[in-house]
Each structure stands twice: as structure tokens, then as C-alpha cells.
Amino acid sequence: MNGEVMNNEEDYAFDVAGYLHVPGALKSEEVEELNQALDGMKKSEGMLGWPVPQREPFRDLLVHPKLVWYLNQIVGHGFRLDQAPQLLGYQEGEVGDKLVGGDEPRNPSRAYYQQNGRRSSQGIKVIWALEDVVEGDGGLVMVQASHKSNVETPPDLVTGVDEMGLVKQLELKAGDLFLLAESVLQGVRPWNGDSKRLLTYWYAGRAAIQSNGPGPEAQIESLVEWAKEAAPEQKSVMYKPGFKGSNPAPVLNTDGKKIWVEENSEVIHPSIYICDPNSRIDEKEFYFWDLNGYLVVPGVMDKEWLAEANQAVDKYQVRIEVGGELSGGSVSQAGTGRPLLPGLLNLPSPYSAPFRRMITHPTVVHRLNWMGGSGYRTGGATVFCAVDGTSGHSLHDGNEPISPSRGYYFKNGRSYCETITIAWQLRDVEPGLGGFACVPGSHKTQYPMPSGIRTCDETMGLVVQPTMKAGDVLFFMDGGCTHGALAWKNPIPRRGVLIKYQSKNSNWGGGVIDPQERWGNIVEDMTEEQFAVMRGPERDGRHRTVPRLVVQDDRVSVSYDPEGDRYSSKYRKPGRKP
């Protein structure tokens, strides 16, 4: 590990999800020694202060070489222990339906920062698995990608009334190490059956103020001498970090004329943003969209509409075109070529009617308006007709490298998504049987997609395949969210109608207006260099290069070498074929 850094897979996983799973970090004899100490002491906390020799393995874990190596890169040099180790799920008030964390409203003392190739997660929960934990055991749960949430967590999700399909239970093997950003929305569920041993340490950035220590000095106030005569509001701004009165910090408030110290510790941090009561935006949908990069709206199509659409597909089966194998060299997703039925909007009447109805349906228009703003356009409709054995489509796109014509941005309470694709489900999409798949949160990543994610051969637990019913509608950030399809394993063929929408701001998939069409006679007799800048909005698609102007020895020339293009091999993601 000397001089080495985290590989791109680990960087990507932590940046996308807010956590990192490191299998087999402890040797079996280390796990046994820790369990023996716990068996002997029969306690769930206070390990660092236990008598010799029971305390020693826990003190060794405090600065375990593998842990230090990761914390130096995830938190930064100078990290420190903020809370003493304890067994997860054994403390009073720890277990329940409630979730804590999330990045909105932001808590900078626990937040995740990433900029210009440097990263710092100010709070990290370190979990050492001393026993296996499998699905259904209970214990730690989390919401993937919530360390970058831009939208306040819906109250129903916080309280456990509605998990919204987002809550994920931790699964580990004895000896595994799990690193979880404190800003991830997380909680502890009751153990089902015998309690499991997950040993938890809390670390913080060198300057982050999080909790007071348990020592006697931390239980007293440490103020300057004149504070004895200070008014309460003056005293409230003179607390010393790490001592009594610093956590939670006093809350000072004003109405512009008088000042007072609030009785409760709820943070006062005014915002200039006001929710629009006329927006008709469902707050849970907005949260889900911003968090994940996709959204499923159930039950949009009724039975009659579904029957008409399926009847049209049945009638024009002979027009199905089988394309190439799209798994991109994947072992797990290999299969036959992908069958498509294009041109649905151009079918003879009445067979085109159920598909034309889709393109401006109120359910679509309402959401496109808040997802990306008005002025969008579409090009057509195609139905995916995958059969049992059809290959998957290797995952593609994402936020790195950035592409303004296909990206996602959140500002001033608005979602700015430049390209949105909608898939209308004409048949059920069953769990584990293939279909649309994506990496939730990947529309905000700062790292290139690993080849194992692209092929779905090494998903690191990040890839999700949403289950859907016939009549449901899927929206996803085409270009922003890493997406594709898993191999179809259902004897019943897939039927999903794909319709792409592009914003008014960029030309991603439309035709190209050449200089003559755009300017007419004005471009006659121009030099090649002049002509190169007279094009209309160029289609900004991968593998499509444009002429570039190069300056050398004070001379301008035109280069058609794709090396400087955003989608050239120079910028291509690891594992992507040219």
C-alpha cells in the first residue's frame, strides 16, 4: 500500500454511493480474538478502556493499517476518532424506523466534499464485521447516493412510514470492513433473531466539530474570564469546541430589533427559496429523481390502452429488426442481438394512436416541465422486444466526463436535465429477469465508470434493475445517469416503448444544419478555417467529432483529428471500446 492510492473502482463506488465495502480486511485470527474479548467481557461498549489483554485488539483496530490507508484518502490526513467504538444496535435509542443523515439541509461538519480531484468526507462510520450479516438479518440500513442529495428528505422516508424502495440493508461477511459517509441517510433496524456483531468506530476530519468527548474536562464550560458578567446572548457566541455548550451549539436569534437565545437547539439557517404551492410537484418524486437519476410513475396506462398498444406490436411483428449484440464483452450479460420495432408513430391508423397518445400525455408533460423545463422535443418511438436470451446493453453515460448537452444540474430549486428518456411498460418487468438497469446517483459522480460496472460483471452492489408493472412509466436522465439493460431472462418477451426528449438548449440527437443551409450565399468562397465555424448546432453525440481550429506558429488551421474531442480515446472511460 506504500505510495498507492485507491483504484478507480473504489473511488467511483464511494463517490456514487457514499460507502465502500472492503471484503476480507481482517484475518480470521483477528476476528476470533475480537470475538473472544467480547465473549469474556459481555459488554457492547467501552472497549478502549477495558483491562489488558481484552482492550488490545480494539486499540489495534483504532489504527489498523488498512483502515488508516483508506481514511487518509477518504477523510484526509489528520483524521481523528470522534466517538468510541461500540457494537451496532445495542445502545438505547439506536434502533428504530427513523433515518438520520442526508445532505439537505447540509451539515458541513459531516458533509462530503469533492473538488478538483481532491476529496474529504468529514464524517465516516467505520464498521468491522465480526459475524456474517445477510439479507433480512436487520442492522444497518442506508439510502444509496443520499450524501449528495439536493432535496430535503421527505418526512415519510425519515420516519420509516414510506421507504420509497430506497432503503438498503447492509450485507457483510466476518472480517469485512465497511466505510460509510456520515452524510448518507442511514439507520439501524432491529436484529431479526440473534443479534449480530458489527463493531463501529466514528471518525471525523481534523477540524470537524461533531461530538463532545466523554472525559471530565469535556463536561465543563471553558470560557474567557469576563464571560461571567456577559449577557446570555454574548456568552452564546463564546463557546469553545469540544467543551460543554459546544454540541449542540447555542442558537442565537433576532427579529431585527432584539436578540435572544432559543431554548431548543434546532438550527436556524434561513433560505431565500420559497416552495411554489402551484407547481403541483410531488416532493417525494422530486427527491427520488434528484437522488437516483430515474423515476417510475405507476399505473399511467389503463387496460384498454395497454391492449391497443400490444395489439399494434403483435400486428407488426414482421417489422422487428434484430440489431447487434450490445453487452460490450460482458460475461454475465452476453446473448443474442436486440430486437426493436421502430417507427411506432408512423404506423397506419388506428395502430399509431396508442403511441401518439404517449408523447404529450399530461403525466409526461407535467414531469418534463419540472425535470428540464419547457421547450423539449422528441424524434419518435421505438418498442424494445427482447426475447429470452437477448443480451444486455452495456451500461453507458454518466457525469464523467461532463457533457453539457446531456447533463444534470440543480440550482435554485429547479431540476435542469437536458436529455430525458421515457419507457412505457407494456408488460411487467419482473425482478431479476432483465431489462432497464442503472446506477442510482451516477449523474453526480466525479470519477470515470469502472469497466466492471459497464459490463455488470462487477457491480459492487451499485447497479439497480427497477421492477415495474404493465402501464408504468419510467423516466431517466439519458446521458446523465449511467444506464443500460440487463440480459432478458423472461420467456415472455419484453415490451417497453422508448421515447427520447431533448431540451431546447442543445442538439444531442437531431440533424446537423451545415453552413450553406444556415447562411446561404454568405459562406461562398470562405476558407476552410472560416467555413469550419459557420456550422449550425452540431449533434453532440459520442464518436461524432467536429472540425477544430488549431493555432501553431501564429497560423490557424483546421484539424479533423478526434484526439481533442470530448469523446475521443483521450477522454474515454476505462474499459470502453473505441
C-alpha positions as CSV (number, residue, x, y, z in Angstrom):
1,M,0.0,0.0,0.0
2,N,3.0,2.3,0.2
3,G,2.6,5.1,-2.3
4,E,-0.6,3.6,-3.8
5,V,-3.9,5.2,-4.0
6,M,-7.5,3.9,-4.2
7,N,-8.3,2.5,-7.6
8,N,-10.9,4.0,-9.8
9,E,-13.5,1.3,-8.9
10,E,-13.2,2.3,-5.2
11,D,-13.2,6.0,-6.0
12,Y,-16.3,5.6,-8.2
13,A,-18.1,3.4,-5.6
14,F,-17.6,5.8,-2.7
15,D,-18.3,8.9,-4.8
16,V,-21.5,7.4,-6.3
17,A,-22.9,5.6,-3.3
18,G,-21.4,7.3,-0.2
19,Y,-20.0,4.0,1.1
20,L,-17.3,1.4,0.3
21,H,-17.2,-2.3,1.1
22,V,-13.7,-3.8,1.6
23,P,-14.0,-7.6,1.8
24,G,-11.7,-9.6,4.0
25,A,-9.9,-6.7,5.6
26,L,-9.3,-8.8,8.8
27,K,-7.7,-12.2,9.1
28,S,-9.8,-15.0,10.7
29,E,-7.5,-15.0,13.7
30,E,-8.1,-11.2,14.2
31,V,-11.8,-11.8,14.1
32,E,-11.6,-14.6,16.6
33,E,-9.5,-12.6,19.0
34,L,-12.1,-9.7,19.0
35,N,-15.0,-12.1,19.5
36,Q,-13.2,-13.8,22.4
37,A,-12.7,-10.5,24.1
38,L,-16.4,-9.6,23.6
39,D,-17.4,-13.0,25.0
40,G,-15.2,-12.6,28.0
41,M,-16.3,-9.0,28.9
42,K,-20.0,-9.4,27.9
43,K,-20.3,-5.7,27.1
44,S,-21.1,-3.8,24.0
45,E,-19.1,-0.6,24.5
46,G,-16.1,0.9,26.4
47,M,-13.6,-1.4,24.6
48,L,-10.7,1.1,24.5
49,G,-10.8,1.3,28.3
50,W,-11.1,-2.4,29.1
51,P,-8.3,-4.1,31.1
52,V,-5.4,-5.8,29.4
53,P,-5.5,-8.0,27.3
54,Q,-9.1,-7.6,26.3
55,R,-8.7,-4.0,25.2
56,E,-5.7,-4.6,22.9
57,P,-7.4,-5.9,19.8
58,F,-9.8,-2.9,19.8
59,R,-6.9,-0.5,20.2
60,D,-5.2,-2.2,17.3
61,L,-8.2,-1.6,15.1
62,L,-8.2,2.0,16.0
63,V,-5.2,2.5,13.7
64,H,-5.3,-0.7,11.6
65,P,-3.0,-0.2,8.6
66,K,-5.7,-0.9,6.0
67,L,-8.1,1.4,7.7
68,V,-5.6,4.2,8.0
69,W,-4.8,3.9,4.3
70,Y,-8.4,4.4,3.3
71,L,-9.1,7.1,5.8
72,N,-6.1,9.2,4.6
73,Q,-7.7,9.2,1.2
74,I,-11.4,9.5,2.1
75,V,-11.2,11.8,5.1
76,G,-7.8,13.3,4.7
77,H,-4.6,13.4,6.7
78,G,-5.1,14.3,10.4
79,F,-8.4,12.4,10.8
80,R,-9.4,11.6,14.4
81,L,-11.7,9.4,16.3
82,D,-14.8,11.2,17.2
83,Q,-16.8,8.6,19.1
84,A,-15.6,5.5,20.9
85,P,-16.3,2.0,19.4
86,Q,-19.4,0.1,20.2
87,L,-21.4,-2.8,18.9
88,L,-24.1,-1.6,16.4
89,G,-27.7,-1.9,17.5
90,Y,-27.1,-2.5,21.2
91,Q,-27.5,1.1,22.6
92,E,-30.7,2.7,23.9
93,G,-32.5,4.7,21.3
94,E,-30.3,3.5,18.5
95,V,-32.7,1.0,16.9
96,G,-35.9,2.0,15.1
97,D,-37.5,3.1,11.9
98,K,-36.0,6.6,11.9
99,L,-33.3,7.5,9.5
100,V,-30.6,10.2,10.1
101,G,-28.2,12.0,7.8
102,G,-28.7,13.1,4.2
103,D,-27.1,16.2,2.7
104,E,-30.1,18.6,2.7
105,P,-30.2,20.6,4.7
106,R,-26.4,20.4,4.7
107,N,-24.4,19.7,7.8
108,P,-20.8,20.8,6.9
109,S,-19.3,19.1,9.9
110,R,-20.4,15.7,8.4
111,A,-20.6,16.5,4.7
112,Y,-18.8,15.1,1.7
113,Y,-16.6,17.3,-0.4
114,Q,-15.1,16.6,-3.8
115,Q,-13.4,19.2,-6.0
116,N,-10.6,19.3,-8.5
117,G,-9.5,15.7,-7.8
118,R,-9.5,16.1,-4.0
119,R,-12.0,14.6,-1.6
120,S,-12.9,14.9,2.0
121,S,-15.7,13.2,3.8
122,Q,-15.8,15.0,7.2
123,G,-17.5,12.1,9.0
124,I,-17.0,8.4,8.5
125,K,-18.7,5.5,10.2
126,V,-16.2,2.5,10.2
127,I,-17.8,-0.9,10.6
128,W,-15.9,-4.1,11.2
129,A,-17.9,-7.2,10.7
130,L,-17.2,-9.9,13.3
131,E,-20.1,-12.1,12.1
132,D,-21.9,-12.7,8.8
133,V,-24.9,-10.4,8.1
134,V,-27.2,-11.4,5.3
135,E,-30.4,-10.0,3.8
136,G,-33.2,-10.0,6.4
137,D,-31.0,-10.0,9.4
138,G,-31.6,-6.4,10.2
139,G,-28.9,-4.0,11.5
140,L,-27.5,-1.1,9.4
141,V,-29.6,0.3,6.6
142,M,-28.8,3.2,4.2
143,V,-30.0,5.1,1.2
144,Q,-27.5,5.0,-1.6
145,A,-26.2,8.3,-3.0
146,S,-28.0,10.4,-0.3
147,H,-24.7,12.1,0.7
148,K,-25.2,14.3,-2.4
149,S,-29.0,14.9,-2.1
150,N,-30.0,18.4,-3.2
151,V,-33.6,18.0,-1.9
152,E,-34.8,17.8,1.7
153,T,-35.6,14.2,2.7
154,P,-39.3,13.5,2.7
155,P,-40.6,13.2,6.3
156,D,-42.2,9.8,5.5
157,L,-38.8,8.4,4.5
158,V,-37.1,9.8,7.6
159,T,-39.7,8.3,9.9
160,G,-40.0,5.0,8.1
161,V,-43.6,5.4,7.1
162,D,-42.6,5.0,3.4
163,E,-39.2,3.6,2.5
164,M,-39.9,4.5,-1.2
165,G,-37.9,1.5,-2.3
166,L,-34.7,3.3,-1.4
167,V,-33.6,1.7,1.9
168,K,-30.9,-0.8,1.5
169,Q,-29.7,-3.3,4.2
170,L,-26.0,-3.9,4.7
171,E,-24.7,-7.4,4.0
172,L,-21.3,-8.4,5.2
173,K,-19.0,-11.4,5.8
174,A,-17.0,-11.8,9.0
175,G,-13.7,-9.8,8.5
176,D,-15.1,-7.3,6.1
177,L,-14.6,-3.5,6.5
178,F,-17.4,-1.1,5.6
179,L,-16.8,2.7,5.3
180,L,-20.0,4.8,5.4
181,A,-20.1,8.6,5.0
182,E,-22.0,10.2,7.9
183,S,-23.9,12.3,5.4
184,V,-25.6,9.2,3.9
185,L,-29.2,8.8,5.1
186,Q,-28.9,5.8,7.5
187,G,-30.5,4.0,10.4
188,V,-30.4,0.8,12.4
189,R,-33.2,-1.8,12.2
190,P,-33.9,-4.4,14.9
191,W,-32.0,-7.6,14.6
192,N,-34.2,-10.5,13.5
193,G,-33.3,-13.4,15.6
194,D,-29.8,-13.4,17.2
195,S,-28.0,-10.1,17.3
196,K,-25.0,-9.8,15.0
197,R,-21.7,-8.3,15.9
198,L,-20.9,-5.2,13.8
199,L,-18.2,-3.2,15.6
200,T,-18.5,0.5,14.9
201,Y,-16.0,3.4,15.2
202,W,-16.7,7.0,14.3
203,Y,-14.0,9.2,12.6
204,A,-14.0,12.8,11.7
205,G,-12.0,15.3,9.7
206,R,-9.2,17.0,11.6
207,A,-11.2,20.2,12.3
208,A,-14.8,18.9,12.2
209,I,-16.8,19.7,15.3
210,Q,-19.2,16.8,15.9
211,S,-19.5,15.4,19.4
212,N,-18.0,16.2,22.8
213,G,-15.7,13.6,24.3
214,P,-16.7,11.6,27.4
215,G,-13.8,12.8,29.5
216,P,-14.4,15.0,32.6
217,E,-12.8,18.1,31.0
218,A,-15.3,17.9,28.2
219,Q,-18.2,18.3,30.6
220,I,-17.3,21.8,31.8
221,E,-17.6,25.1,30.1
222,S,-14.3,26.8,29.0
223,L,-14.9,30.5,28.6
224,V,-12.8,33.6,29.0
225,E,-12.9,35.3,32.4
226,W,-15.2,38.2,31.5
227,A,-17.9,35.8,30.3
228,K,-19.0,35.6,33.9
229,E,-20.5,39.1,33.5
230,A,-21.7,38.6,29.9
231,A,-25.3,38.6,28.8
232,P,-26.6,35.2,27.7
233,E,-26.6,36.2,24.0
234,Q,-22.9,37.3,24.4
235,K,-22.0,34.2,26.2
236,S,-23.7,32.1,23.4
237,V,-21.1,33.1,20.8
238,M,-18.0,32.4,23.0
239,Y,-18.2,28.6,23.5
240,K,-15.0,26.6,23.0
241,P,-15.2,23.5,20.6
242,G,-15.0,20.2,22.5
243,F,-16.3,21.5,25.8
244,K,-19.7,21.8,27.4
245,G,-22.1,24.1,25.5
246,S,-20.5,23.4,22.1
247,N,-22.6,20.5,21.0
248,P,-25.2,21.4,20.3
249,A,-24.1,24.9,19.9
250,P,-26.3,27.7,21.3
251,V,-28.9,29.1,18.9
252,L,-29.0,32.9,18.7
253,N,-31.9,34.6,17.0
254,T,-33.2,38.0,16.2
255,D,-36.2,39.8,14.8
256,G,-34.0,42.7,13.6
257,K,-34.6,44.7,16.8
258,K,-34.0,42.4,19.8
259,I,-31.8,39.3,20.2
260,W,-32.4,36.2,22.2
261,V,-31.1,32.6,22.8
262,E,-33.5,30.0,21.6
263,E,-34.5,27.3,24.2
264,N,-34.2,24.4,21.7
265,S,-31.1,23.5,19.6
266,E,-32.8,23.4,16.1
267,V,-30.5,25.1,13.6
268,I,-31.7,28.5,12.2
269,H,-30.4,28.9,8.7
270,P,-32.8,31.0,6.6
271,S,-33.2,30.3,2.9
272,I,-34.3,32.7,0.2
273,Y,-36.1,29.9,-1.6
274,I,-39.9,29.5,-1.2
275,C,-41.8,26.5,-2.4
276,D,-44.2,27.2,-5.2
277,P,-47.6,26.0,-4.0
278,N,-48.9,26.0,-7.6
279,S,-46.1,23.8,-9.0
280,R,-48.0,20.6,-8.5
281,I,-44.7,18.9,-8.0
282,D,-44.8,15.8,-5.7
283,E,-42.0,16.3,-3.2
284,K,-41.3,12.6,-2.9
285,E,-41.0,12.3,-6.7
286,F,-38.6,15.3,-6.8
287,Y,-36.4,13.8,-4.1
288,F,-36.3,10.4,-5.8
289,W,-35.5,11.9,-9.1
290,D,-32.7,14.1,-7.8
291,L,-31.3,11.3,-5.7
292,N,-31.3,8.5,-8.2
293,G,-31.5,9.9,-11.7
294,Y,-34.6,8.0,-12.6
295,L,-38.3,7.8,-11.6
296,V,-41.1,5.3,-12.0
297,V,-44.7,6.6,-12.2
298,P,-47.1,3.6,-11.7
299,G,-50.3,2.9,-13.5
300,V,-50.4,5.6,-16.1
301,M,-51.9,3.3,-18.8
302,D,-55.2,1.6,-18.3
303,K,-56.1,-1.9,-19.6
304,E,-57.8,-0.7,-22.8
305,W,-54.8,1.5,-23.7
306,L,-52.4,-1.4,-23.0
307,A,-54.5,-3.8,-25.1
308,E,-54.4,-1.4,-28.1
309,A,-50.6,-0.9,-27.8
310,N,-49.9,-4.6,-27.5
311,Q,-52.3,-5.4,-30.4
312,A,-50.3,-3.0,-32.6
313,V,-47.0,-4.6,-31.7
314,D,-48.5,-8.0,-32.4
315,K,-49.7,-7.0,-35.8
316,Y,-46.3,-5.6,-36.9
317,Q,-44.0,-8.3,-35.6
318,V,-42.6,-8.7,-39.1
319,R,-41.1,-5.3,-38.9
320,I,-39.0,-6.1,-35.9
321,E,-35.3,-5.5,-36.5
322,V,-32.7,-7.6,-34.7
323,G,-29.6,-5.5,-34.0
324,G,-26.2,-6.4,-32.8
325,E,-25.1,-7.9,-29.5
326,L,-24.7,-5.0,-27.1
327,S,-23.2,-6.5,-23.9
328,G,-19.8,-4.9,-24.7
329,G,-17.8,-8.0,-23.9
330,S,-19.7,-8.9,-20.7
331,V,-19.6,-12.4,-19.4
332,S,-22.8,-12.1,-17.3
333,Q,-24.9,-10.2,-19.9
334,A,-23.9,-11.9,-23.2
335,G,-26.6,-13.2,-25.5
336,T,-28.3,-12.6,-28.9
337,G,-28.9,-9.3,-30.7
338,R,-31.5,-6.8,-29.5
339,P,-34.9,-6.9,-31.3
340,L,-36.5,-3.5,-31.9
341,L,-39.7,-2.3,-33.6
342,P,-39.1,1.3,-34.7
343,G,-41.4,3.9,-36.3
344,L,-44.4,3.5,-34.0
345,L,-45.6,7.0,-34.6
346,N,-45.7,6.3,-38.4
347,L,-47.8,3.2,-38.2
348,P,-51.1,3.2,-40.1
349,S,-54.2,4.3,-38.2
350,P,-55.5,3.2,-35.8
351,Y,-52.3,1.3,-34.8
352,S,-50.3,4.5,-34.3
353,A,-52.9,6.0,-32.0
354,P,-51.8,4.4,-28.7
355,F,-48.2,5.6,-29.2
356,R,-49.0,9.1,-30.4
357,R,-51.1,9.4,-27.3
358,M,-47.9,8.9,-25.2
359,I,-45.7,11.7,-26.5
360,T,-47.8,14.6,-25.0
361,H,-49.7,12.8,-22.2
362,P,-50.3,15.0,-19.2
363,T,-48.3,12.7,-17.0
364,V,-45.3,13.3,-19.3
365,V,-45.8,17.0,-19.9
366,H,-46.1,17.8,-16.2
367,R,-42.9,16.0,-15.2
368,L,-40.9,17.1,-18.2
369,N,-41.7,20.7,-17.3
370,W,-40.2,20.3,-13.8
371,M,-37.4,17.9,-14.8
372,G,-35.9,20.0,-17.5
373,G,-38.1,23.0,-18.3
374,S,-40.4,23.6,-21.3
375,G,-39.3,23.6,-24.9
376,Y,-38.3,20.0,-25.2
377,R,-38.7,17.9,-28.4
378,T,-38.8,14.3,-29.4
379,G,-37.9,12.3,-32.5
380,G,-40.0,9.1,-32.4
381,A,-41.0,6.0,-30.5
382,T,-39.5,2.5,-30.6
383,V,-40.5,-0.6,-28.7
384,F,-37.9,-3.0,-27.2
385,C,-39.0,-6.6,-27.9
386,A,-36.2,-8.6,-26.2
387,V,-36.8,-12.3,-26.0
388,D,-35.4,-14.9,-23.6
389,G,-31.6,-14.9,-24.3
390,T,-31.3,-11.4,-25.7
391,S,-28.1,-9.8,-24.5
392,G,-27.9,-6.9,-22.1
393,H,-26.8,-3.5,-23.2
394,S,-23.6,-2.5,-21.5
395,L,-24.1,0.4,-19.1
396,H,-23.1,3.8,-20.5
397,D,-23.1,7.6,-19.9
398,G,-22.9,9.3,-16.6
399,N,-21.5,12.6,-15.3
400,E,-17.8,11.9,-16.1
401,P,-16.6,13.3,-18.5
402,I,-19.2,16.0,-18.3
403,S,-21.3,16.6,-21.3
404,P,-23.4,19.9,-21.1
405,S,-25.9,18.7,-23.8
406,R,-26.8,15.6,-21.8
407,G,-26.1,16.5,-18.1
408,Y,-28.0,17.3,-15.0
409,Y,-27.8,20.3,-12.8
410,F,-29.7,21.5,-9.7
411,K,-30.0,25.2,-8.9
412,N,-32.4,27.5,-7.2
413,G,-34.9,24.7,-6.5
414,R,-35.0,23.6,-10.2
415,S,-34.0,20.4,-11.9
416,Y,-32.1,21.1,-15.2
417,C,-31.9,17.8,-17.1
418,E,-31.0,18.2,-20.8
419,T,-32.0,14.8,-22.1
420,I,-34.8,12.7,-20.6
421,T,-35.9,9.3,-21.9
422,I,-39.2,7.7,-21.1
423,A,-40.0,4.0,-21.3
424,W,-43.7,3.0,-21.3
425,Q,-44.1,-0.6,-20.0
426,L,-46.5,-2.7,-22.0
427,R,-45.6,-5.8,-19.9
428,D,-44.5,-6.5,-16.4
429,V,-40.7,-6.2,-15.7
430,E,-40.1,-8.9,-13.1
431,P,-37.2,-8.8,-10.5
432,G,-34.0,-10.4,-11.7
433,L,-35.2,-11.2,-15.2
434,G,-33.6,-8.3,-17.0
435,G,-34.5,-5.0,-18.5
436,F,-33.6,-1.4,-17.8
437,A,-30.8,-1.1,-15.2
438,C,-28.9,1.9,-13.8
439,V,-26.5,3.2,-11.1
440,P,-28.5,5.4,-8.8
441,G,-26.6,8.6,-8.0
442,S,-24.2,8.3,-11.0
443,H,-25.5,11.6,-12.5
444,K,-23.4,13.3,-9.8
445,T,-20.2,11.2,-9.9
446,Q,-16.8,12.8,-10.3
447,Y,-15.0,9.6,-11.4
448,P,-14.9,7.5,-14.6
449,M,-17.2,4.5,-14.7
450,P,-15.2,1.2,-14.0
451,S,-15.3,-1.5,-16.6
452,G,-17.0,-3.9,-14.2
453,I,-19.9,-1.5,-13.9
454,R,-20.1,-1.1,-17.6
455,T,-20.3,-4.9,-18.2
456,C,-22.2,-5.6,-15.0
457,D,-19.7,-8.4,-14.2
458,E,-18.5,-6.5,-11.1
459,T,-21.4,-4.3,-10.0
460,M,-20.1,-3.6,-6.4
461,G,-23.7,-3.7,-5.4
462,L,-24.4,-0.4,-7.1
463,V,-26.5,-1.4,-10.1
464,V,-30.3,-1.4,-9.7
465,Q,-32.9,-3.1,-12.0
466,P,-36.3,-1.4,-11.2
467,T,-39.3,-3.8,-11.2
468,M,-42.3,-2.4,-13.0
469,K,-45.9,-3.3,-13.9
470,A,-47.5,-3.0,-17.3
471,G,-48.8,0.5,-17.6
472,D,-46.0,2.0,-15.5
473,V,-43.8,4.8,-17.0
474,L,-40.1,5.1,-16.4
475,F,-38.3,8.5,-16.7
476,F,-34.5,8.5,-16.6
477,M,-31.6,11.0,-17.2
478,D,-30.4,9.8,-20.6
479,G,-26.7,10.9,-20.6
480,G,-26.6,12.0,-17.0
481,C,-27.4,8.7,-15.2
482,T,-25.3,5.6,-16.0
483,H,-27.8,3.2,-17.5
484,G,-28.3,0.2,-19.9
485,A,-30.1,-3.1,-19.7
486,L,-29.6,-6.5,-18.2
487,A,-29.9,-9.6,-20.3
488,W,-33.5,-10.7,-20.8
489,K,-34.3,-14.0,-19.0
490,N,-38.0,-14.0,-19.1
491,P,-39.8,-16.4,-21.5
492,I,-42.3,-13.6,-22.1
493,P,-40.8,-11.1,-24.5
494,R,-40.0,-7.6,-23.2
495,R,-42.2,-4.7,-24.4
496,G,-41.1,-1.2,-23.4
497,V,-41.8,1.8,-25.6
498,L,-38.8,4.2,-25.6
499,I,-39.3,7.9,-26.4
500,K,-36.4,10.4,-26.0
501,Y,-36.8,14.0,-25.2
502,Q,-34.2,16.7,-25.7
503,S,-34.1,20.2,-24.2
504,K,-34.3,23.4,-26.3
505,N,-30.8,24.2,-25.2
506,S,-28.7,21.7,-27.1
507,N,-28.6,19.5,-30.2
508,W,-27.8,16.0,-29.0
509,G,-29.6,13.7,-31.4
510,G,-31.1,15.9,-34.1
511,G,-29.9,16.6,-37.6
512,V,-27.0,18.9,-38.4
513,I,-27.5,22.2,-40.3
514,D,-24.5,22.7,-42.5
515,P,-23.1,26.2,-43.3
516,Q,-24.8,26.5,-46.7
517,E,-28.2,25.7,-45.2
518,R,-27.7,28.1,-42.3
519,W,-26.1,31.0,-44.0
520,G,-26.9,30.7,-47.7
521,N,-24.6,32.7,-50.1
522,I,-22.7,34.3,-47.3
523,V,-20.4,31.3,-47.0
524,E,-19.3,31.3,-50.6
525,D,-15.6,31.5,-51.2
526,M,-14.8,31.2,-47.5
527,T,-11.5,29.5,-46.5
528,E,-11.7,26.1,-44.8
529,E,-10.9,27.7,-41.5
530,Q,-13.7,30.2,-41.9
531,F,-16.1,27.7,-43.1
532,A,-15.4,25.5,-40.1
533,V,-17.0,27.9,-37.7
534,M,-20.2,28.6,-39.7
535,R,-22.0,25.3,-38.9
536,G,-25.3,25.2,-37.2
537,P,-25.9,23.5,-33.8
538,E,-23.8,20.3,-34.2
539,R,-25.1,16.9,-33.0
540,D,-23.3,16.3,-29.7
541,G,-23.1,12.5,-29.8
542,R,-20.4,10.2,-28.7
543,H,-17.9,9.2,-31.5
544,R,-19.0,12.3,-33.6
545,T,-16.1,14.7,-34.0
546,V,-16.2,18.2,-35.4
547,P,-13.5,20.2,-37.2
548,R,-11.3,22.0,-34.7
549,L,-9.2,25.1,-35.2
550,V,-5.6,24.7,-34.2
551,V,-3.1,27.5,-33.7
552,Q,0.6,26.8,-34.4
553,D,3.3,29.3,-35.1
554,D,0.7,32.1,-35.3
555,R,-1.2,30.2,-38.0
556,V,-4.7,28.9,-37.8
557,S,-5.5,25.6,-39.4
558,V,-8.3,23.0,-39.4
559,S,-7.8,19.7,-37.7
560,Y,-10.0,16.6,-38.1
561,D,-8.1,14.6,-35.6
562,P,-10.6,13.4,-33.0
563,E,-8.0,13.4,-30.2
564,G,-9.1,16.7,-28.8
565,D,-12.8,15.8,-28.9
566,R,-14.7,15.2,-25.7
567,Y,-15.5,11.6,-26.8
568,S,-12.1,10.7,-28.1
569,S,-9.9,7.9,-26.7
570,K,-8.1,10.5,-24.6
571,Y,-11.2,11.1,-22.6
572,R,-12.9,7.7,-22.9
573,K,-13.9,5.9,-19.8
574,P,-11.8,2.9,-18.7
575,G,-12.9,-0.2,-20.5
576,R,-14.9,1.5,-23.2
577,K,-14.1,0.3,-26.7
578,P,-13.4,2.9,-29.3
